């Protein structure tokens, strides 16, 4: 009787709604026709479906760590040698002795690069200036070596001005003097010392003459100051005497007329 009532209700519903497309619902767990998973694992069908949607297999191993990019090899720093330090100081003092329209840093760098075309291509003028400051601040070279470099630059500049055959762009200071610079306490070669004896004597005589002239001018100044002081004292004495006479005259006048 229950089945007949259910059939009648269904037919009445279909007659009342003839245009509705009735779709059969999937059977539930308690309804007949439900198929159970026959897999041996404990995972449910929904879990398997989620795994396939995410592009992962439920039985796949966990993802490995992403490959790390290859590490760059550290560039070894080329240490500066004493000869390279001498080249930097040579360019610095040569730029001081031969000023140009460029800045001193740029001028020093152009001289250094002309003499060292293949050395340290990454170096620019600012880095070269930092190297030069480090040399002078931390005493990378001895005082005798720096003095010898100054002497070499003065000789090269004098040769450059005497010859005057090449332009500044084509001229490259010779490297022979720098390569032969002493590394010990001696500052000059013997022939340079012999050649510099006469200039040293002349400079000493000039200094003595200058000192003598300064002393003479100081003595003259002292004498003129003494004369001026005496004149001032004489003037004060005259003023004091005049004021005393005026005071006496005033008293006599007051006494006679009052």
Secondary structure, DSSP 8 states (H G I E B T S, - for coil): -HHHHHHHHHHHHHHHTTT---------SSSTT------SSS--HHHHHHHHHTT--TTS---------------------HHHHHHHHHHHHHHHHS--SS-HHHHHHHHHHHH-SSS-TT--HHHHHHHHHHHHHTT-S-HHHHHHHHHHHHHHHHHHHHH--S-TTT----SHHHHT--SSS--S-HHHHHHTHHHHHHHHHHHHHHHHHHHHHHHHHHHHHHHHHHHHHHHHHHHHHHHHHHHHHHHHHHHHH-
